[in-house]
Every structure is written in C-alpha cells, then in structure tokens.
Amino acid sequence: MAVVTINGTSIPTPIRGLSETISTNVDDGRNALGEMVGERVGRDIYKLDNMEWRWLTKAQWAQILNLVKNFKFKATIPDAMKSSGFTTKTFYCGDRTCEPYYINSNGDFKYYRSCKMNIIDCGLISEEND
C-alpha cells in the first residue's frame, strides 16, 4: 500500500522526514486555584507536515497538485494509533512549493525538485471513529 493516497490515488512516497502530528483541541482556562479547567473540543486532528519529494517529473507534480486543487479531499495517511496503520479523513492542503529544475528547448519545465506540501485534517466529527 502507498504511504499516502489522495482521493484513492497513490502518490509517490515522500522522502524521509515526513512528520505526523496528532493535535487535541481543548477549550481551557484556569480556576481561582490555578487548576486547568476545560474540556476536549471535537476530535483529534491529524496533520502530515514536511511532505517532500526531492525530484518529480512534471506529470507527477501536476498529478499531486490536481489531486489537492479542491479545497477539501479524502486522504489515507499513516496512523500510529490504528492496528491497520492507516486512517482516512477529509483534509485540506497548505502551501505547495517547488523548484522548477530542467527546462527543455521549448521552454517547458520537465522536472521539479524540492517539491513540498502539507495536508491538514478538516476535523469532521462524522469521521471521529473512521
């Protein structure tokens, strides 16, 4: 299985350094004794940060960009808390950056390097137990 799939399409495996973050949202404060009072809000939120590819063809980078062009999309990502090792949630994409590398005689970019992006969980409650 691919490390990450977006809308059911496998994408190339990012280089080492991919960071999985699981955040818990809390509505909190302190009482007069200085004790934390608060409660969990929603469900845990997943983020894949530092997704990077050293070298992609124009077609590979275009495919990845097109898979995330809609604001929200389904992605299956690694999940250390699941016995299957993966979870599927609705995500949105943060900044996407790359360095165009090779230009052919027609002025077309053929390759890109240092392609980077991150994806952030939308936090839909309906996906809490997925």
Residue pairs with C-beta under 8 A, 6 or more apart in sequence:
1 86
2 10
2 11
2 13
3 13
3 14
3 18
3 77
3 78
4 10
4 11
4 13
4 14
4 48
4 51
4 75
4 76
4 77
4 78
5 11
5 75
5 76
6 64
6 67
6 68
6 73
6 74
6 75
7 67
7 73
7 74
7 75
8 74
9 63
9 67
11 63
11 64
11 67
12 53
12 56
12 60
12 64
14 50
14 51
14 52
14 53
15 52
15 53
15 54
17 50
17 52
18 48
18 49
18 50
18 51
18 52
19 48
19 49
19 50
20 46
20 47
20 48
20 49
20 77
20 78
20 79
20 80
21 46
21 47
21 48
21 49
22 44
22 45
22 46
22 47
22 81
23 44
23 45
23 47
24 40
24 44
24 45
25 40
25 41
25 42
25 45
25 123
26 38
26 39
26 40
26 41
27 38
27 39
27 41
28 36
28 37
28 38
28 39
29 36
29 37
29 38
30 36
30 37
31 37
42 123
42 125
43 123
43 125
43 127
43 128
45 120
45 121
45 123
46 77
46 79
46 87
46 89
46 91
46 120
46 121
47 118
47 119
47 120
47 121
48 75
48 77
48 118
48 119
49 118
50 116
50 118
51 116
51 117
51 118
51 119
52 114
52 115
52 116
53 60
53 61
53 115
53 116
54 113
54 114
55 101
55 111
55 112
55 113
56 64
56 98
56 111
56 112
56 113
56 115
57 110
57 111
57 112
58 108
58 109
58 110
58 111
58 112
61 98
61 112
61 115
64 115
64 117
65 96
67 73
68 93
68 96
68 117
68 119
71 92
72 90
72 91
72 92
72 122
73 90
73 91
73 92
73 93
74 88
74 89
74 90
74 91
75 88
75 89
75 91
75 119
76 86
76 87
76 88
77 86
77 87
77 88
77 89
77 119
78 85
78 86
79 85
79 86
79 87
87 130
88 127
88 130
89 121
89 122
89 124
89 127
89 130
90 121
90 122
90 124
90 127
91 119
91 120
91 121
91 122
92 119
92 120
92 122
93 117
93 118
93 119
93 120
94 117
94 118
94 119
94 120
95 116
95 117
95 118
96 115
96 116
96 117
97 114
97 115
97 116
97 117
98 112
98 113
98 114
98 115
98 116
99 112
99 113
99 114
99 115
100 109
100 111
100 112
101 109
101 110
101 111
101 112
101 113
102 109
102 110
102 111
103 109
103 110
104 110
